[in-house]
Amino acid sequence: MKILKRTLLLSAALLALSLCACGSTGGQKDTTALDMVQLQQAMLAADPGLTEMTSLTGSAPDGETLFAYVSALPYGKVEDFLLSYSTAGKADEVAVIAVKDQQDVEEAARTLRDHVAQRLTLFRQYGPDQAARVEQAQVFTKDNCAVLIIADQAQAVKTAFEQAVGT
């Protein structure tokens, strides 16, 4: 079992490294070259505790509608996104919003912080044991991406993201 977990983690790390984008636009990393499905898989694999997750990306048939769950950013500003959230009543969540214009990345991050605040209110009422986990949420930006991570091994998930988009 330990060998399998190590193999999966090593595979995820290699996958994350293979996702590095090569092109750039005006000094910005071109994250439109990111494959959100592969990025999502690499980020989730970085924390083996992220189980029983529902995952989707902007390519989902109802992606625009589902995006509203995590962000109030006007969808016209979104290049692509990924979202994974727990279906087991836990606070676990991973989201990445790639915006078309880097000037919108801070607005995207703000909407993710607003989402975290809403989740905190919910979990304080219905899942107090998970509220502390939501309080530890990480929201940050990199290039034209805004990222949300709520996970026990959030730093490992963040590292997987950074490796995938290049540091």
C-alpha atoms as one frame of an Amber mdcrd trajectory, in Angstrom:
protein
   0.000   0.000   0.000   2.816   2.427   0.871   4.569   1.595  -2.395   1.356
   2.345  -4.286   0.960   5.704  -2.533   4.597   6.601  -3.230   4.207   5.586
  -6.861   1.071   7.721  -7.182   2.775  10.716  -5.566   5.837  10.320  -7.801
   3.586  10.030 -10.857   1.716  13.175  -9.813   4.974  15.060  -9.335   6.224
  13.992 -12.765   2.882  14.937 -14.285   3.031  18.339 -12.633   6.532  18.922
 -13.986   5.412  17.971 -17.479   2.651  20.586 -17.358   5.010  23.574 -17.254
   4.019  26.152 -19.852   6.800  27.190 -22.206   5.422  30.298 -23.905   5.008
  33.777 -22.511   3.209  36.949 -23.434   4.770  40.262 -22.528   6.572  38.857
 -19.507   3.480  36.983 -18.352   3.265  33.209 -18.297   0.784  31.974 -20.882
  -1.402  29.817 -18.663  -3.924  29.298 -21.449  -1.628  26.421 -22.419  -2.519
  24.727 -19.131  -4.606  21.604 -19.339  -6.992  22.168 -16.423  -7.857  18.465
 -16.141  -4.186  17.507 -15.779  -3.559  20.418 -13.397  -6.536  19.334 -11.314
  -5.287  15.741 -11.161  -1.791  16.842 -10.127  -3.096  19.152  -7.406  -5.462
  16.547  -5.974  -2.796  13.833  -6.058  -0.530  16.032  -3.929  -2.784  15.420
  -0.897  -3.874  11.769  -0.643  -6.510  12.848   1.898  -8.503  14.585  -0.834
 -10.926  11.765  -1.494 -14.596  11.731  -2.413 -14.235  14.894  -4.467 -16.449
  16.121  -7.278 -14.314  17.737  -9.960 -15.117  19.857 -12.982 -13.461  22.315
 -15.312 -14.578  25.110 -17.571 -15.011  22.589 -20.370 -18.007  21.020 -18.574
 -21.230  21.494 -20.562 -22.686  23.626 -17.751 -19.335  25.115 -16.727 -20.544
  28.714 -16.709 -23.437  27.871 -14.392 -21.274  25.755 -12.084 -18.586  28.455
 -11.944 -21.023  30.652 -10.022 -20.727  28.215  -7.083 -17.154  29.343  -6.409
 -16.920  32.850  -7.854 -18.999  35.905  -8.667 -16.459  37.011 -11.287 -18.235
  37.759 -14.576 -17.726  34.616 -16.647 -16.685  36.660 -19.678 -13.420  37.429
 -17.844 -12.633  33.725 -17.352 -10.281  31.873 -19.685 -10.788  28.547 -17.883
 -11.218  27.184 -14.379 -11.094  24.059 -12.297 -13.026  23.199  -9.177 -12.897
  20.187  -6.882 -14.952  19.994  -3.723 -15.727  17.355  -1.125 -18.876  15.311
  -1.430 -18.348  13.834   2.045 -19.311  16.857   4.129 -15.715  18.017   4.530
 -14.424  21.497   3.786 -11.889  20.273   1.201 -11.838  22.444  -1.898  -9.396
  23.246  -4.690 -10.118  25.906  -7.304  -8.106  27.698  -9.976  -9.482  30.558
 -12.049  -7.441  31.533 -15.123  -8.515  34.978 -16.286  -8.203  36.294 -19.829
  -6.687  39.598 -18.707  -4.133  39.584 -15.900  -5.641  42.864 -14.645  -8.640
  40.788 -13.480  -6.650  38.312 -11.377  -7.000  40.292  -8.127 -10.760  40.518
  -8.647 -10.841  36.752  -9.158  -8.865  36.273  -5.914 -11.277  38.569  -4.073
 -14.233  36.466  -5.233 -12.463  33.350  -3.947 -11.921  35.042  -0.554 -15.638
  35.922  -0.533 -16.414  32.267  -1.260 -14.215  31.201   1.670 -16.088  33.632
   3.953 -19.408  32.097   2.874 -18.075  28.582   3.452 -16.806  29.604   6.899
 -20.266  30.883   7.870 -21.823  27.646   6.635 -19.375  25.354   8.430 -19.553
  27.329  11.679 -23.262  26.542  11.690 -23.419  23.043  10.213 -19.925  21.575
  10.596 -17.987  23.318  13.350 -15.251  20.675  13.167 -14.574  21.758   9.581
 -14.684  25.517  10.259 -11.091  25.529  11.531  -9.997  23.946   8.266 -11.770
  26.683   6.280 -10.008  29.306   8.420  -6.718  27.870   7.119  -7.743  28.343
   3.462  -5.080  29.656   1.123  -6.026  32.122  -1.603  -3.220  33.446  -3.788
  -2.449  34.553  -7.327   0.194  33.499  -9.826   0.385  35.112 -13.240  -3.209
  35.177 -14.511  -4.477  32.533 -12.054  -6.298  32.948  -8.751  -6.103  29.839
  -6.564  -8.055  28.526  -3.567  -6.877  25.576  -1.498  -8.606  24.070   1.525
  -6.787  20.838   2.318  -4.863  19.202   5.136  -1.728  19.223   2.999  -2.369
  22.615   1.416   1.328  23.370   0.977   1.830  20.188  -1.055  -1.176  21.104
  -3.226   0.213  24.626  -3.692   3.609  23.205  -4.640   1.947  20.948  -7.241
   0.231  24.009  -8.729   3.456  26.025  -8.786   5.353  23.183 -10.448   2.647
  22.817 -13.068   2.621  26.479 -14.061   6.325  27.074 -13.505   7.818  29.034
 -10.643
